[in-house]
Amino acid sequence: MTRDARRPTVIIADDYPHVHPLLRRLLEPEFEVIEGVFDGRALLEATTRLKPDLIVVDVFMPILGGVEAVHQLKALSSPVSVVFISADDGQRTMQRALNTGALGFVRKASAAEDLLPAAKSVLKGQRFVSGKP
């Protein structure tokens, strides 16, 4: 597969298979989705291999959770930008995710409105949090 040089690349990491096509559809107008994975270990492998510009990662996943996977990527000095996505929009979950150094947090309930703006913001180095005034 050749990469479209006009669009930033993204990997989607979520343990629910039905979520992948929905997130892909939201991102594809402006991003090239190059991989979809279902756990944190697969995310580490895919990110190391494909070197995307952005990862959209669920906070809670099997084998290796999203938060721990991002901690490991940051420890490897991976320059990838991160948007966490979660059905749990509690303050504790959001803070745990953002403490990894990620700039984005999107509630799954508001992904249709917030995912694309979040992705664009974090690539510019700007923080984006769903529902934050």
VEXFISE-54498 format. One record per residue: x, y, z of N, C-alpha, C in turn; residue in one letter; residue number from 1. Coordinates in Angstrom, 2 decimals. Example, Ala and Ser with C-alpha at 12.3 -4.5 7.8 and 13.67 -1.06 7.14 Angstrom:
2
@n.east = 13.19 | n.north = -5.69 | n.up = 7.80 | ca.east = 12.30 | ca.north = -4.50 | ca.up = 7.80 | c.east = 13.20 | c.north = -3.30 | c.up = 7.80 | res = A | n = 1
@n.east = 12.85 | n.north = -2.25 | n.up = 7.08 | ca.east = 13.67 | ca.north = -1.06 | ca.up = 7.14 | c.east = 12.90 | c.north = 0.03 | c.up = 7.87 | res = S | n = 2
# end
This chain:
133
@n.east = 0.84 | n.north = -1.17 | n.up = 0.00 | ca.east = 0.00 | ca.north = 0.00 | ca.up = 0.00 | c.east = 0.89 | c.north = 1.24 | c.up = 0.00 | res = M | n = 1
@n.east = 0.63 | n.north = 2.16 | n.up = -0.88 | ca.east = 1.41 | ca.north = 3.39 | ca.up = -0.90 | c.east = 0.69 | c.north = 4.44 | c.up = -0.07 | res = T | n = 2
@n.east = 1.47 | n.north = 5.24 | n.up = 0.62 | ca.east = 0.89 | ca.north = 6.26 | ca.up = 1.47 | c.east = 0.53 | c.north = 7.50 | c.up = 0.66 | res = R | n = 3
@n.east = -0.61 | n.north = 8.07 | n.up = 0.98 | ca.east = -1.06 | ca.north = 9.31 | ca.up = 0.38 | c.east = -0.30 | c.north = 10.44 | c.up = 1.07 | res = D | n = 4
@n.east = 0.60 | n.north = 11.10 | n.up = 0.35 | ca.east = 1.47 | ca.north = 12.11 | ca.up = 0.95 | c.east = 0.70 | c.north = 13.34 | c.up = 1.42 | res = A | n = 5
@n.east = -0.51 | n.north = 13.52 | n.up = 0.97 | ca.east = -1.28 | ca.north = 14.70 | ca.up = 1.35 | c.east = -1.94 | c.north = 14.58 | c.up = 2.71 | res = R | n = 6
@n.east = -2.08 | n.north = 13.37 | n.up = 3.22 | ca.east = -2.81 | ca.north = 13.18 | ca.up = 4.47 | c.east = -1.93 | c.north = 12.53 | c.up = 5.53 | res = R | n = 7
@n.east = -2.02 | n.north = 12.99 | n.up = 6.80 | ca.east = -1.29 | ca.north = 12.33 | ca.up = 7.88 | c.east = -1.80 | c.north = 10.90 | c.up = 8.07 | res = P | n = 8
@n.east = -0.93 | n.north = 10.03 | n.up = 8.56 | ca.east = -1.29 | ca.north = 8.63 | ca.up = 8.77 | c.east = -1.73 | c.north = 8.38 | c.up = 10.20 | res = T | n = 9
@n.east = -2.61 | n.north = 7.39 | n.up = 10.37 | ca.east = -3.16 | ca.north = 7.10 | ca.up = 11.69 | c.east = -3.36 | c.north = 5.60 | c.up = 11.86 | res = V | n = 10
@n.east = -3.13 | n.north = 5.14 | n.up = 13.08 | ca.east = -3.46 | ca.north = 3.77 | ca.up = 13.50 | c.east = -4.60 | c.north = 3.88 | c.up = 14.50 | res = I | n = 11
@n.east = -5.61 | n.north = 3.03 | n.up = 14.34 | ca.east = -6.72 | ca.north = 2.94 | ca.up = 15.28 | c.east = -6.50 | c.north = 1.73 | c.up = 16.16 | res = I | n = 12
@n.east = -6.61 | n.north = 1.92 | n.up = 17.48 | ca.east = -6.47 | ca.north = 0.81 | ca.up = 18.43 | c.east = -7.68 | c.north = 0.79 | c.up = 19.35 | res = A | n = 13
@n.east = -8.53 | n.north = -0.21 | n.up = 19.18 | ca.east = -9.72 | ca.north = -0.37 | ca.up = 20.00 | c.east = -10.08 | c.north = -1.84 | c.up = 20.00 | res = D | n = 14
@n.east = -10.46 | n.north = -2.37 | n.up = 21.16 | ca.east = -10.72 | ca.north = -3.80 | ca.up = 21.26 | c.east = -12.10 | c.north = -4.22 | c.up = 20.74 | res = D | n = 15
@n.east = -12.93 | n.north = -3.27 | n.up = 20.36 | ca.east = -14.23 | ca.north = -3.62 | ca.up = 19.79 | c.east = -14.20 | c.north = -3.52 | c.up = 18.27 | res = Y | n = 16
@n.east = -14.30 | n.north = -4.64 | n.up = 17.56 | ca.east = -14.19 | ca.north = -4.63 | ca.up = 16.10 | c.east = -15.19 | c.north = -3.71 | c.up = 15.41 | res = P | n = 17
@n.east = -16.39 | n.north = -3.55 | n.up = 15.97 | ca.east = -17.39 | ca.north = -2.69 | ca.up = 15.32 | c.east = -17.04 | c.north = -1.21 | c.up = 15.42 | res = H | n = 18
@n.east = -16.11 | n.north = -0.83 | n.up = 16.30 | ca.east = -15.73 | ca.north = 0.57 | ca.up = 16.45 | c.east = -14.77 | c.north = 1.01 | c.up = 15.34 | res = V | n = 19
@n.east = -13.94 | n.north = 0.10 | n.up = 14.85 | ca.east = -12.94 | ca.north = 0.44 | ca.up = 13.84 | c.east = -13.53 | c.north = 1.11 | c.up = 12.59 | res = H | n = 20
@n.east = -14.56 | n.north = 0.52 | n.up = 11.96 | ca.east = -15.09 | ca.north = 1.18 | ca.up = 10.76 | c.east = -15.71 | c.north = 2.55 | c.up = 11.05 | res = P | n = 21
@n.east = -16.27 | n.north = 2.72 | n.up = 12.23 | ca.east = -16.86 | ca.north = 4.00 | ca.up = 12.59 | c.east = -15.78 | c.north = 5.07 | c.up = 12.73 | res = L | n = 22
@n.east = -14.70 | n.north = 4.74 | n.up = 13.43 | ca.east = -13.61 | ca.north = 5.70 | ca.up = 13.60 | c.east = -12.93 | c.north = 5.98 | c.up = 12.26 | res = L | n = 23
@n.east = -12.76 | n.north = 4.94 | n.up = 11.47 | ca.east = -12.15 | ca.north = 5.10 | ca.up = 10.14 | c.east = -12.97 | c.north = 6.09 | c.up = 9.30 | res = R | n = 24
@n.east = -14.27 | n.north = 5.92 | n.up = 9.32 | ca.east = -15.15 | ca.north = 6.79 | ca.up = 8.53 | c.east = -15.05 | c.north = 8.25 | c.up = 9.00 | res = R | n = 25
@n.east = -14.87 | n.north = 8.46 | n.up = 10.30 | ca.east = -14.74 | ca.north = 9.82 | ca.up = 10.83 | c.east = -13.41 | c.north = 10.46 | c.up = 10.44 | res = L | n = 26
@n.east = -12.36 | n.north = 9.64 | n.up = 10.37 | ca.east = -11.01 | ca.north = 10.16 | ca.up = 10.13 | c.east = -10.65 | c.north = 10.28 | c.up = 8.65 | res = L | n = 27
@n.east = -11.16 | n.north = 9.39 | n.up = 7.82 | ca.east = -10.68 | ca.north = 9.29 | ca.up = 6.44 | c.east = -10.86 | c.north = 10.53 | c.up = 5.56 | res = E | n = 28
@n.east = -11.74 | n.north = 11.45 | n.up = 5.86 | ca.east = -11.75 | ca.north = 12.63 | ca.up = 5.00 | c.east = -10.41 | c.north = 13.39 | c.up = 5.02 | res = P | n = 29
@n.east = -9.66 | n.north = 13.28 | n.up = 6.14 | ca.east = -8.43 | ca.north = 14.06 | ca.up = 6.23 | c.east = -7.20 | c.north = 13.24 | c.up = 6.65 | res = E | n = 30
@n.east = -7.40 | n.north = 11.97 | n.up = 6.96 | ca.east = -6.30 | ca.north = 11.11 | ca.up = 7.40 | c.east = -6.28 | c.north = 9.83 | c.up = 6.60 | res = F | n = 31
@n.east = -5.12 | n.north = 9.22 | n.up = 6.51 | ca.east = -5.00 | ca.north = 7.90 | ca.up = 5.91 | c.east = -4.88 | c.north = 6.88 | c.up = 7.03 | res = E | n = 32
@n.east = -5.91 | n.north = 6.06 | n.up = 7.22 | ca.east = -5.88 | ca.north = 5.03 | ca.up = 8.24 | c.east = -5.06 | c.north = 3.86 | c.up = 7.69 | res = V | n = 33
@n.east = -3.91 | n.north = 3.60 | n.up = 8.31 | ca.east = -2.98 | ca.north = 2.61 | ca.up = 7.77 | c.east = -3.02 | c.north = 1.27 | c.up = 8.50 | res = I | n = 34
@n.east = -3.71 | n.north = 1.22 | n.up = 9.65 | ca.east = -3.77 | ca.north = -0.04 | ca.up = 10.40 | c.east = -4.86 | c.north = 0.09 | c.up = 11.45 | res = E | n = 35
@n.east = -5.45 | n.north = -1.05 | n.up = 11.78 | ca.east = -6.38 | ca.north = -1.15 | ca.up = 12.90 | c.east = -5.94 | c.north = -2.32 | c.up = 13.76 | res = G | n = 36
@n.east = -5.82 | n.north = -2.11 | n.up = 15.07 | ca.east = -5.38 | ca.north = -3.16 | ca.up = 15.98 | c.east = -6.36 | c.north = -3.24 | c.up = 17.15 | res = V | n = 37
@n.east = -6.29 | n.north = -4.37 | n.up = 17.88 | ca.east = -7.30 | ca.north = -4.64 | ca.up = 18.91 | c.east = -6.75 | c.north = -4.74 | c.up = 20.32 | res = F | n = 38
@n.east = -5.44 | n.north = -4.55 | n.up = 20.52 | ca.east = -4.87 | ca.north = -4.56 | ca.up = 21.85 | c.east = -3.58 | c.north = -3.73 | c.up = 21.87 | res = D | n = 39
@n.east = -3.12 | n.north = -3.42 | n.up = 23.06 | ca.east = -1.96 | ca.north = -2.56 | ca.up = 23.22 | c.east = -0.67 | c.north = -3.15 | c.up = 22.69 | res = G | n = 40
@n.east = -0.51 | n.north = -4.44 | n.up = 22.82 | ca.east = 0.72 | ca.north = -5.07 | ca.up = 22.30 | c.east = 0.79 | c.north = -4.94 | c.up = 20.79 | res = R | n = 41
@n.east = -0.33 | n.north = -5.16 | n.up = 20.11 | ca.east = -0.38 | ca.north = -5.00 | ca.up = 18.66 | c.east = -0.16 | c.north = -3.54 | c.up = 18.27 | res = A | n = 42
@n.east = -0.63 | n.north = -2.62 | n.up = 19.11 | ca.east = -0.41 | ca.north = -1.20 | ca.up = 18.85 | c.east = 1.08 | c.north = -0.87 | c.up = 18.90 | res = L | n = 43
@n.east = 1.79 | n.north = -1.39 | n.up = 19.89 | ca.east = 3.24 | ca.north = -1.15 | ca.up = 19.98 | c.east = 3.94 | c.north = -1.65 | c.up = 18.72 | res = L | n = 44
@n.east = 3.60 | n.north = -2.85 | n.up = 18.30 | ca.east = 4.24 | ca.north = -3.44 | ca.up = 17.12 | c.east = 3.94 | c.north = -2.63 | c.up = 15.86 | res = E | n = 45
@n.east = 2.66 | n.north = -2.29 | n.up = 15.68 | ca.east = 2.26 | ca.north = -1.56 | ca.up = 14.47 | c.east = 2.86 | c.north = -0.15 | c.up = 14.45 | res = A | n = 46
@n.east = 2.90 | n.north = 0.50 | n.up = 15.59 | ca.east = 3.46 | ca.north = 1.86 | ca.up = 15.65 | c.east = 4.95 | c.north = 1.85 | c.up = 15.35 | res = T | n = 47
@n.east = 5.64 | n.north = 0.87 | n.up = 15.89 | ca.east = 7.08 | ca.north = 0.74 | ca.up = 15.64 | c.east = 7.35 | c.north = 0.45 | c.up = 14.17 | res = T | n = 48
@n.east = 6.53 | n.north = -0.40 | n.up = 13.58 | ca.east = 6.72 | ca.north = -0.82 | ca.up = 12.19 | c.east = 6.30 | c.north = 0.26 | c.up = 11.19 | res = R | n = 49
@n.east = 5.17 | n.north = 0.91 | n.up = 11.43 | ca.east = 4.58 | ca.north = 1.81 | ca.up = 10.44 | c.east = 4.87 | c.north = 3.30 | c.up = 10.67 | res = L | n = 50
@n.east = 5.25 | n.north = 3.65 | n.up = 11.90 | ca.east = 5.59 | ca.north = 5.04 | ca.up = 12.24 | c.east = 4.51 | c.north = 6.03 | c.up = 11.79 | res = K | n = 51
@n.east = 3.30 | n.north = 5.88 | n.up = 12.34 | ca.east = 2.22 | ca.north = 6.80 | ca.up = 11.95 | c.east = 2.43 | c.north = 8.19 | c.up = 12.55 | res = P | n = 52
@n.east = 1.71 | n.north = 9.15 | n.up = 12.02 | ca.east = 1.72 | ca.north = 10.49 | ca.up = 12.58 | c.east = 0.88 | c.north = 10.56 | c.up = 13.85 | res = D | n = 53
@n.east = -0.16 | n.north = 9.72 | n.up = 13.91 | ca.east = -1.14 | ca.north = 9.78 | ca.up = 14.99 | c.east = -1.63 | c.north = 8.38 | c.up = 15.33 | res = L | n = 54
@n.east = -1.92 | n.north = 8.17 | n.up = 16.62 | ca.east = -2.66 | ca.north = 6.97 | ca.up = 17.00 | c.east = -3.92 | c.north = 7.42 | c.up = 17.75 | res = I | n = 55
@n.east = -5.02 | n.north = 6.74 | n.up = 17.47 | ca.east = -6.27 | ca.north = 6.91 | ca.up = 18.19 | c.east = -6.43 | c.north = 5.62 | c.up = 18.97 | res = V | n = 56
@n.east = -6.37 | n.north = 5.72 | n.up = 20.30 | ca.east = -6.26 | ca.north = 4.52 | ca.up = 21.13 | c.east = -7.27 | c.north = 4.54 | c.up = 22.27 | res = V | n = 57
@n.east = -7.94 | n.north = 3.40 | n.up = 22.43 | ca.east = -8.87 | ca.north = 3.22 | ca.up = 23.54 | c.east = -8.06 | c.north = 3.12 | c.up = 24.84 | res = D | n = 58
@n.east = -8.58 | n.north = 3.70 | n.up = 25.90 | ca.east = -7.90 | ca.north = 3.66 | ca.up = 27.20 | c.east = -7.81 | c.north = 2.22 | c.up = 27.70 | res = V | n = 59
@n.east = -8.91 | n.north = 1.49 | n.up = 27.61 | ca.east = -8.98 | ca.north = 0.13 | ca.up = 28.16 | c.east = -9.02 | c.north = -0.90 | c.up = 27.04 | res = F | n = 60
@n.east = -7.97 | n.north = -1.73 | n.up = 26.96 | ca.east = -7.90 | ca.north = -2.81 | ca.up = 25.98 | c.east = -7.28 | c.north = -4.03 | c.up = 26.64 | res = M | n = 61
@n.east = -7.50 | n.north = -5.22 | n.up = 26.07 | ca.east = -6.90 | ca.north = -6.43 | ca.up = 26.64 | c.east = -5.41 | c.north = -6.54 | c.up = 26.32 | res = P | n = 62
@n.east = -4.78 | n.north = -7.47 | n.up = 26.98 | ca.east = -3.36 | ca.north = -7.82 | ca.up = 26.84 | c.east = -2.49 | c.north = -6.69 | c.up = 27.38 | res = I | n = 63
@n.east = -2.61 | n.north = -5.51 | n.up = 26.80 | ca.east = -1.89 | ca.north = -4.33 | ca.up = 27.27 | c.east = -2.80 | c.north = -3.14 | c.up = 27.04 | res = L | n = 64
@n.east = -3.16 | n.north = -2.45 | n.up = 28.10 | ca.east = -4.09 | ca.north = -1.32 | ca.up = 27.99 | c.east = -3.50 | c.north = -0.17 | c.up = 27.20 | res = G | n = 65
@n.east = -4.36 | n.north = 0.70 | n.up = 26.73 | ca.east = -3.92 | ca.north = 1.85 | ca.up = 25.94 | c.east = -2.98 | c.north = 2.77 | c.up = 26.70 | res = G | n = 66
@n.east = -3.27 | n.north = 3.02 | n.up = 27.97 | ca.east = -2.42 | ca.north = 3.92 | ca.up = 28.76 | c.east = -1.02 | c.north = 3.34 | c.up = 28.88 | res = V | n = 67
@n.east = -0.91 | n.north = 2.07 | n.up = 29.20 | ca.east = 0.41 | ca.north = 1.45 | ca.up = 29.34 | c.east = 1.13 | c.north = 1.39 | c.up = 27.99 | res = E | n = 68
@n.east = 0.41 | n.north = 1.11 | n.up = 26.93 | ca.east = 1.03 | ca.north = 1.07 | ca.up = 25.60 | c.east = 1.61 | c.north = 2.44 | c.up = 25.23 | res = A | n = 69
@n.east = 0.88 | n.north = 3.50 | n.up = 25.53 | ca.east = 1.38 | ca.north = 4.84 | ca.up = 25.22 | c.east = 2.58 | c.north = 5.19 | c.up = 26.10 | res = V | n = 70
@n.east = 2.53 | n.north = 4.80 | n.up = 27.37 | ca.east = 3.70 | ca.north = 5.00 | ca.up = 28.24 | c.east = 4.93 | c.north = 4.33 | c.up = 27.63 | res = H | n = 71
@n.east = 4.76 | n.north = 3.11 | n.up = 27.13 | ca.east = 5.89 | ca.north = 2.39 | ca.up = 26.54 | c.east = 6.37 | c.north = 3.07 | c.up = 25.26 | res = Q | n = 72
@n.east = 5.46 | n.north = 3.55 | n.up = 24.44 | ca.east = 5.85 | ca.north = 4.27 | ca.up = 23.22 | c.east = 6.63 | c.north = 5.53 | c.up = 23.57 | res = L | n = 73
@n.east = 6.18 | n.north = 6.25 | n.up = 24.56 | ca.east = 6.87 | ca.north = 7.48 | ca.up = 24.96 | c.east = 8.25 | c.north = 7.15 | c.up = 25.53 | res = K | n = 74
@n.east = 8.37 | n.north = 6.03 | n.up = 26.24 | ca.east = 9.68 | ca.north = 5.61 | ca.up = 26.77 | c.east = 10.65 | c.north = 5.29 | c.up = 25.65 | res = A | n = 75
@n.east = 10.11 | n.north = 4.87 | n.up = 24.50 | ca.east = 10.94 | ca.north = 4.58 | ca.up = 23.33 | c.east = 11.20 | c.north = 5.85 | c.up = 22.51 | res = L | n = 76
@n.east = 10.77 | n.north = 6.98 | n.up = 23.03 | ca.east = 10.91 | ca.north = 8.28 | ca.up = 22.35 | c.east = 10.17 | c.north = 8.31 | c.up = 21.02 | res = S | n = 77
@n.east = 9.05 | n.north = 7.62 | n.up = 20.95 | ca.east = 8.24 | ca.north = 7.66 | ca.up = 19.74 | c.east = 7.62 | c.north = 9.05 | c.up = 19.58 | res = S | n = 78
@n.east = 7.76 | n.north = 9.65 | n.up = 18.42 | ca.east = 7.23 | ca.north = 11.00 | ca.up = 18.21 | c.east = 5.74 | c.north = 11.03 | c.up = 17.86 | res = P | n = 79
@n.east = 5.06 | n.north = 9.90 | n.up = 17.94 | ca.east = 3.67 | ca.north = 9.83 | ca.up = 17.51 | c.east = 2.76 | c.north = 10.69 | c.up = 18.39 | res = V | n = 80
@n.east = 1.80 | n.north = 11.36 | n.up = 17.76 | ca.east = 0.78 | ca.north = 12.10 | ca.up = 18.48 | c.east = -0.32 | c.north = 11.13 | c.up = 18.90 | res = S | n = 81
@n.east = -0.99 | n.north = 11.44 | n.up = 20.02 | ca.east = -1.95 | ca.north = 10.49 | ca.up = 20.59 | c.east = -3.27 | c.north = 11.18 | c.up = 20.93 | res = V | n = 82
@n.east = -4.37 | n.north = 10.53 | n.up = 20.49 | ca.east = -5.70 | ca.north = 10.88 | ca.up = 20.95 | c.east = -6.27 | c.north = 9.63 | c.up = 21.61 | res = V | n = 83
@n.east = -6.57 | n.north = 9.73 | n.up = 22.90 | ca.east = -7.26 | ca.north = 8.64 | ca.up = 23.58 | c.east = -8.74 | c.north = 8.76 | c.up = 23.32 | res = F | n = 84
@n.east = -9.39 | n.north = 7.60 | n.up = 23.28 | ca.east = -10.84 | ca.north = 7.56 | ca.up = 23.12 | c.east = -11.36 | c.north = 6.58 | c.up = 24.15 | res = I | n = 85
@n.east = -12.49 | n.north = 6.93 | n.up = 24.80 | ca.east = -12.99 | ca.north = 6.06 | ca.up = 25.85 | c.east = -14.48 | c.north = 6.25 | c.up = 26.07 | res = S | n = 86
@n.east = -15.14 | n.north = 5.16 | n.up = 26.41 | ca.east = -16.55 | ca.north = 5.22 | ca.up = 26.82 | c.east = -16.64 | c.north = 5.76 | c.up = 28.25 | res = A | n = 87
@n.east = -15.57 | n.north = 5.59 | n.up = 29.02 | ca.east = -15.49 | ca.north = 6.10 | ca.up = 30.39 | c.east = -14.96 | c.north = 7.53 | c.up = 30.32 | res = D | n = 88
@n.east = -15.83 | n.north = 8.50 | n.up = 30.59 | ca.east = -15.41 | ca.north = 9.89 | ca.up = 30.50 | c.east = -15.17 | c.north = 10.50 | c.up = 31.87 | res = D | n = 89
@n.east = -14.93 | n.north = 9.65 | n.up = 32.87 | ca.east = -14.65 | ca.north = 10.15 | ca.up = 34.21 | c.east = -13.35 | c.north = 10.93 | c.up = 34.26 | res = G | n = 90
@n.east = -13.30 | n.north = 11.87 | n.up = 35.20 | ca.east = -12.12 | ca.north = 12.72 | ca.up = 35.36 | c.east = -10.86 | c.north = 11.90 | c.up = 35.62 | res = Q | n = 91
@n.east = -10.97 | n.north = 10.85 | n.up = 36.42 | ca.east = -9.80 | ca.north = 10.03 | ca.up = 36.75 | c.east = -9.25 | c.north = 9.32 | c.up = 35.51 | res = R | n = 92
@n.east = -10.13 | n.north = 8.75 | n.up = 34.70 | ca.east = -9.71 | ca.north = 8.07 | ca.up = 33.47 | c.east = -9.07 | c.north = 9.06 | c.up = 32.51 | res = T | n = 93
@n.east = -9.71 | n.north = 10.22 | n.up = 32.36 | ca.east = -9.17 | ca.north = 11.23 | ca.up = 31.46 | c.east = -7.78 | c.north = 11.69 | c.up = 31.93 | res = M | n = 94
@n.east = -7.63 | n.north = 11.95 | n.up = 33.22 | ca.east = -6.34 | ca.north = 12.42 | ca.up = 33.73 | c.east = -5.27 | c.north = 11.35 | c.up = 33.57 | res = Q | n = 95
@n.east = -5.63 | n.north = 10.11 | n.up = 33.82 | ca.east = -4.69 | ca.north = 8.99 | ca.up = 33.65 | c.east = -4.19 | c.north = 8.93 | c.up = 32.22 | res = R | n = 96
@n.east = -5.09 | n.north = 9.10 | n.up = 31.27 | ca.east = -4.72 | ca.north = 9.07 | ca.up = 29.86 | c.east = -3.83 | c.north = 10.26 | c.up = 29.50 | res = A | n = 97
@n.east = -4.20 | n.north = 11.44 | n.up = 29.93 | ca.east = -3.43 | ca.north = 12.64 | ca.up = 29.58 | c.east = -2.07 | c.north = 12.68 | c.up = 30.28 | res = L | n = 98
@n.east = -1.95 | n.north = 11.99 | n.up = 31.42 | ca.east = -0.66 | ca.north = 11.93 | ca.up = 32.12 | c.east = 0.40 | c.north = 11.17 | c.up = 31.34 | res = N | n = 99
@n.east = 0.02 | n.north = 10.50 | n.up = 30.26 | ca.east = 0.99 | ca.north = 9.80 | ca.up = 29.41 | c.east = 1.74 | c.north = 10.79 | c.up = 28.51 | res = T | n = 100
@n.east = 1.24 | n.north = 12.01 | n.up = 28.44 | ca.east = 1.81 | ca.north = 12.98 | ca.up = 27.51 | c.east = 0.92 | c.north = 13.16 | c.up = 26.29 | res = G | n = 101
@n.east = -0.16 | n.north = 12.40 | n.up = 26.23 | ca.east = -1.11 | ca.north = 12.56 | ca.up = 25.12 | c.east = -1.76 | c.north = 13.93 | c.up = 25.21 | res = A | n = 102
@n.east = -2.11 | n.north = 14.49 | n.up = 24.08 | ca.east = -2.76 | ca.north = 15.80 | ca.up = 24.05 | c.east = -4.26 | c.north = 15.71 | c.up = 23.82 | res = L | n = 103
@n.east = -4.77 | n.north = 14.53 | n.up = 23.45 | ca.east = -6.18 | ca.north = 14.43 | ca.up = 23.12 | c.east = -6.91 | c.north = 13.37 | c.up = 23.92 | res = G | n = 104
@n.east = -8.16 | n.north = 13.71 | n.up = 24.29 | ca.east = -9.05 | ca.north = 12.74 | ca.up = 24.94 | c.east = -10.45 | c.north = 13.00 | c.up = 24.40 | res = F | n = 105
@n.east = -11.04 | n.north = 11.97 | n.up = 23.79 | ca.east = -12.36 | ca.north = 12.07 | ca.up = 23.19 | c.east = -13.27 | c.north = 11.02 | c.up = 23.80 | res = V | n = 106
@n.east = -14.44 | n.north = 11.46 | n.up = 24.24 | ca.east = -15.45 | ca.north = 10.52 | ca.up = 24.73 | c.east = -16.06 | c.north = 9.82 | c.up = 23.52 | res = R | n = 107
@n.east = -16.23 | n.north = 8.51 | n.up = 23.61 | ca.east = -16.82 | ca.north = 7.78 | ca.up = 22.48 | c.east = -18.19 | c.north = 8.34 | c.up = 22.13 | res = K | n = 108
@n.east = -18.93 | n.north = 8.78 | n.up = 23.13 | ca.east = -20.27 | ca.north = 9.32 | ca.up = 22.88 | c.east = -20.24 | c.north = 10.59 | c.up = 22.03 | res = A | n = 109
@n.east = -19.12 | n.north = 11.29 | n.up = 22.02 | ca.east = -19.03 | ca.north = 12.52 | ca.up = 21.22 | c.east = -18.00 | c.north = 12.41 | c.up = 20.09 | res = S | n = 110
@n.east = -17.61 | n.north = 11.19 | n.up = 19.76 | ca.east = -16.59 | ca.north = 10.99 | ca.up = 18.71 | c.east = -17.02 | c.north = 11.56 | c.up = 17.37 | res = A | n = 111
@n.east = -18.29 | n.north = 11.46 | n.up = 17.03 | ca.east = -18.75 | ca.north = 11.96 | ca.up = 15.73 | c.east = -18.46 | c.north = 13.45 | c.up = 15.57 | res = A | n = 112
@n.east = -18.57 | n.north = 14.20 | n.up = 16.65 | ca.east = -18.31 | ca.north = 15.64 | ca.up = 16.59 | c.east = -16.86 | c.north = 15.98 | c.up = 16.90 | res = E | n = 113
@n.east = -16.22 | n.north = 15.20 | n.up = 17.78 | ca.east = -14.94 | ca.north = 15.62 | ca.up = 18.35 | c.east = -13.69 | c.north = 14.93 | c.up = 17.80 | res = D | n = 114
@n.east = -13.81 | n.north = 13.76 | n.up = 17.20 | ca.east = -12.60 | ca.north = 13.03 | ca.up = 16.83 | c.east = -11.75 | c.north = 13.75 | c.up = 15.79 | res = L | n = 115
@n.east = -12.34 | n.north = 14.20 | n.up = 14.72 | ca.east = -11.57 | ca.north = 14.88 | ca.up = 13.68 | c.east = -10.93 | c.north = 16.18 | c.up = 14.20 | res = L | n = 116
@n.east = -11.68 | n.north = 17.05 | n.up = 14.90 | ca.east = -11.04 | ca.north = 18.25 | ca.up = 15.46 | c.east = -9.93 | c.north = 17.90 | c.up = 16.46 | res = P | n = 117
@n.east = -10.12 | n.north = 16.84 | n.up = 17.24 | ca.east = -9.09 | ca.north = 16.43 | ca.up = 18.20 | c.east = -7.83 | c.north = 15.99 | c.up = 17.47 | res = A | n = 118
@n.east = -7.99 | n.north = 15.18 | n.up = 16.44 | ca.east = -6.84 | ca.north = 14.69 | ca.up = 15.67 | c.east = -6.07 | c.north = 15.85 | c.up = 15.06 | res = A | n = 119
@n.east = -6.78 | n.north = 16.79 | n.up = 14.49 | ca.east = -6.10 | ca.north = 17.95 | ca.up = 13.87 | c.east = -5.40 | c.north = 18.80 | c.up = 14.93 | res = K | n = 120
@n.east = -6.04 | n.north = 18.98 | n.up = 16.08 | ca.east = -5.44 | ca.north = 19.78 | ca.up = 17.15 | c.east = -4.15 | c.north = 19.17 | c.up = 17.68 | res = S | n = 121
@n.east = -4.18 | n.north = 17.87 | n.up = 17.98 | ca.east = -2.98 | ca.north = 17.26 | ca.up = 18.58 | c.east = -1.82 | c.north = 17.25 | c.up = 17.60 | res = V | n = 122
@n.east = -2.10 | n.north = 17.13 | n.up = 16.31 | ca.east = -1.01 | ca.north = 17.18 | ca.up = 15.34 | c.east = -0.36 | c.north = 18.56 | c.up = 15.28 | res = L | n = 123
@n.east = -1.09 | n.north = 19.57 | n.up = 15.73 | ca.east = -0.54 | ca.north = 20.93 | ca.up = 15.80 | c.east = 0.09 | c.north = 21.20 | c.up = 17.17 | res = K | n = 124
@n.east = 0.08 | n.north = 20.18 | n.up = 18.04 | ca.east = 0.64 | ca.north = 20.35 | ca.up = 19.38 | c.east = -0.30 | c.north = 21.01 | c.up = 20.36 | res = G | n = 125
@n.east = -1.60 | n.north = 20.99 | n.up = 20.04 | ca.east = -2.60 | ca.north = 21.62 | ca.up = 20.90 | c.east = -3.44 | c.north = 20.56 | c.up = 21.60 | res = Q | n = 126
@n.east = -3.78 | n.north = 20.82 | n.up = 22.85 | ca.east = -4.60 | ca.north = 19.89 | ca.up = 23.63 | c.east = -6.06 | c.north = 19.99 | c.up = 23.20 | res = R | n = 127
@n.east = -6.74 | n.north = 18.82 | n.up = 23.19 | ca.east = -8.16 | ca.north = 18.76 | ca.up = 22.88 | c.east = -8.79 | c.north = 17.74 | c.up = 23.82 | res = F | n = 128
@n.east = -9.79 | n.north = 18.17 | n.up = 24.57 | ca.east = -10.50 | ca.north = 17.28 | ca.up = 25.47 | c.east = -11.99 | c.north = 17.42 | c.up = 25.21 | res = V | n = 129
@n.east = -12.68 | n.north = 16.31 | n.up = 24.93 | ca.east = -14.12 | ca.north = 16.32 | ca.up = 24.68 | c.east = -14.87 | c.north = 16.93 | c.up = 25.85 | res = S | n = 130
@n.east = -15.83 | n.north = 17.76 | n.up = 25.52 | ca.east = -16.71 | ca.north = 18.28 | ca.up = 26.55 | c.east = -16.10 | c.north = 19.32 | c.up = 27.46 | res = G | n = 131
@n.east = -14.85 | n.north = 19.65 | n.up = 27.22 | ca.east = -14.21 | ca.north = 20.66 | ca.up = 28.08 | c.east = -14.63 | c.north = 22.04 | c.up = 27.59 | res = K | n = 132
@n.east = -15.08 | n.north = 22.89 | n.up = 28.53 | ca.east = -15.52 | ca.north = 24.23 | ca.up = 28.11 | c.east = -14.39 | c.north = 25.07 | c.up = 27.55 | res = P | n = 133
# end
